[in-house]
């Protein structure tokens, strides 16, 4: 199935998710991630501001701060993403595409990040991701000298057997859903080129 069809199907399915179900499944996914050694060992996290019924991340933000971790959120700058440190959710303001973005000035590089939550429309059983088609995460990660641990974060129904993979697609180290945790590439160097 082509990417466009998968994207349309998954976005429609997510859009029709009842708000109480979205909150409940998001809670389960966040608890699952909080228990992983990858989260526990990370000193600096990159989260995202959920839109269109993406898995929520607010519990992760508060847990990270309680554990003395630093947290960054993405902000669109032209054609690229930059990750800006956030100490309070009130620092997030409506930005490009209506997504909440950080308003601060403490920009972190990929090398500063230990773990990055990557949103997606769908993920597959090999750890690859289908995004919204704008390429922001791919460009950021391809430009990085070192990639953090990449965590695909989605609902279980967004997991498919196979996605069409192109040369610029970057595999996740792990995938966390409301139902399970999958690990793929132990380190960024293990990812196929």
C-alpha positions as CSV (number, residue, x, y, z in Angstrom):
1,X,0.0,0.0,0.0
2,X,1.5,3.4,-0.9
3,X,2.4,5.9,1.8
4,X,-0.4,8.3,0.9
5,X,-3.1,5.6,1.4
6,X,-1.6,4.4,4.7
7,X,-1.3,8.0,5.9
8,X,-5.0,8.7,5.1
9,X,-6.3,5.5,6.7
10,X,-4.3,6.0,9.9
11,X,-5.1,9.7,10.3
12,X,-8.8,8.9,9.9
13,X,-8.6,6.2,12.5
14,X,-6.8,8.4,14.9
15,X,-9.2,11.3,14.3
16,X,-12.2,9.1,15.2
17,X,-10.6,8.1,18.5
18,X,-12.9,9.2,21.4
19,X,-11.2,11.6,23.7
20,X,-11.5,9.4,26.7
21,X,-10.0,6.5,24.8
22,X,-7.1,8.7,23.6
23,X,-6.4,9.8,27.1
24,X,-6.6,6.2,28.5
25,X,-4.3,4.7,25.8
26,X,-1.9,7.7,26.1
27,X,-1.7,7.1,29.8
28,X,-0.8,3.4,29.2
29,X,1.8,4.3,26.6
30,X,3.4,6.9,28.9
31,X,3.6,4.5,31.9
32,X,5.2,1.9,29.7
33,X,7.9,4.3,28.5
34,X,8.5,5.6,32.1
35,X,9.5,2.0,33.1
36,X,12.1,1.5,30.4
37,X,15.8,1.7,31.1
38,X,16.2,4.1,28.2
39,X,13.9,6.7,29.8
40,X,15.4,6.1,33.3
41,X,19.0,6.6,32.0
42,X,18.4,9.6,29.8
43,X,19.4,12.9,31.2
44,X,18.0,15.0,28.3
45,X,14.8,14.2,26.6
46,X,13.1,15.5,23.4
47,X,9.3,15.3,23.6
48,X,6.7,16.6,21.2
49,X,3.4,18.5,21.6
50,X,0.6,16.2,20.5
51,X,-1.8,17.2,17.7
52,X,-4.7,15.3,16.0
53,X,-5.0,12.7,18.7
54,X,-1.4,11.8,18.9
55,X,-0.2,10.0,22.1
56,X,0.0,12.6,24.9
57,X,3.3,13.4,26.5
58,X,2.5,15.6,29.4
59,X,3.0,12.8,32.1
60,X,6.5,12.2,30.6
61,X,7.3,15.9,30.9
62,X,6.3,16.1,34.6
63,X,8.1,12.8,35.4
64,X,11.2,13.9,33.7
65,X,11.3,17.2,35.7
66,X,10.7,15.2,38.9
67,X,13.7,13.1,38.1
68,X,15.9,16.1,37.4
69,X,16.0,15.5,33.6
70,X,16.1,18.3,31.1
71,X,13.4,18.4,28.4
72,X,13.3,19.9,24.9
73,X,10.5,20.4,22.4
74,X,10.7,20.9,18.7
75,X,10.2,24.2,16.9
76,X,9.9,24.7,13.2
77,X,12.5,27.2,11.7
78,X,11.9,27.5,8.0
79,X,12.5,24.0,6.6
80,X,14.2,22.5,9.7
81,X,13.4,21.6,13.3
82,X,15.3,22.9,16.3
83,X,14.9,21.6,19.8
84,X,14.5,24.1,22.6
85,X,14.7,23.4,26.3
86,X,11.5,23.9,28.3
87,X,11.1,24.1,32.1
88,X,7.4,24.8,32.2
89,X,4.6,23.8,29.8
90,X,3.4,27.4,29.8
91,X,6.5,28.1,27.6
92,X,4.8,26.3,24.7
93,X,3.0,28.6,22.4
94,X,1.0,28.0,19.2
95,X,3.4,27.8,16.3
96,X,3.6,26.4,12.7
97,X,0.7,24.1,11.7
98,X,-1.0,25.0,15.0
99,X,1.4,22.8,17.0
100,X,2.5,24.1,20.5
101,X,6.2,25.1,20.2
102,X,8.7,26.3,22.7
103,X,9.1,30.1,23.0
104,X,12.5,30.1,24.7
105,X,16.1,30.5,23.3
106,X,18.0,27.5,24.8
107,X,18.5,25.5,21.6
108,X,19.9,22.0,22.0
109,X,21.7,20.0,19.3
110,X,21.0,16.4,18.6
111,X,24.3,15.6,20.4
112,X,22.8,17.1,23.6
113,X,19.8,14.8,23.5
114,X,19.8,11.3,25.0
115,X,16.3,10.2,24.0
116,X,13.9,11.6,21.4
117,X,10.2,10.7,21.2
118,X,9.3,10.7,17.5
119,X,5.6,11.1,16.6
120,X,4.3,9.3,13.5
121,X,1.2,8.4,11.6
122,X,2.3,4.7,11.4
123,X,5.2,2.5,12.4
124,X,6.2,-0.9,11.2
125,X,7.5,-4.1,12.8
126,X,11.0,-3.3,11.7
127,X,11.1,0.1,13.4
128,X,10.4,2.4,10.5
129,X,8.1,5.4,10.6
130,X,5.6,7.1,8.4
131,X,5.4,10.8,9.3
132,X,3.2,13.5,7.9
133,X,5.2,13.9,4.7
134,X,7.0,17.1,5.5
135,X,10.4,15.5,6.4
136,X,11.2,17.7,9.4
137,X,12.4,14.8,11.7
138,X,14.3,13.1,8.8
139,X,16.2,16.4,7.9
140,X,17.1,17.1,11.6
141,X,18.4,13.5,12.2
142,X,20.3,13.3,8.9
143,X,22.1,16.6,9.8
144,X,23.0,15.3,13.2
145,X,26.6,14.3,14.1
146,X,25.1,11.8,16.6
147,X,21.5,10.7,17.0
148,X,19.9,10.2,20.3
149,X,18.0,7.0,21.2
150,X,14.9,7.3,18.9
151,X,11.6,6.2,20.3
152,X,8.6,5.8,18.1
153,X,5.6,6.7,20.2
154,X,2.2,5.6,19.0
155,X,-1.0,3.7,19.7
156,X,-1.0,0.0,19.1
157,X,-3.4,0.3,16.1
158,X,-0.8,2.5,14.3
159,X,1.6,-0.4,14.1
160,X,1.6,-2.2,10.7
161,X,3.5,-5.1,9.3
162,X,5.5,-3.2,6.7
163,X,5.9,0.3,5.5
164,X,7.4,1.4,2.2
165,X,11.0,2.4,3.2
166,X,13.1,4.9,1.3
167,X,16.8,5.6,1.5
168,X,16.3,8.8,3.7
169,X,14.0,7.0,6.2
170,X,15.6,6.5,9.6
171,X,14.7,3.5,11.8
172,X,13.8,3.9,15.5
173,X,15.8,2.3,18.3
174,X,12.5,1.3,20.0
175,X,8.8,1.6,19.6
176,X,6.4,2.1,22.6
177,X,2.7,1.7,22.3
178,X,-0.1,1.4,24.8
179,X,0.3,-2.4,24.6
180,X,4.0,-3.2,24.2
181,X,7.6,-2.1,23.8
182,X,9.7,-3.2,20.8
183,X,13.4,-2.7,20.4
184,X,15.1,-2.7,17.0
185,X,18.5,-1.1,16.7
186,X,20.6,-1.1,19.9
187,X,22.5,2.0,18.9
188,X,22.2,4.6,16.2
189,X,25.2,3.1,14.5
190,X,23.2,-0.2,14.1
191,X,20.6,1.4,11.9
192,X,20.8,0.5,8.2
193,X,21.9,3.3,5.9
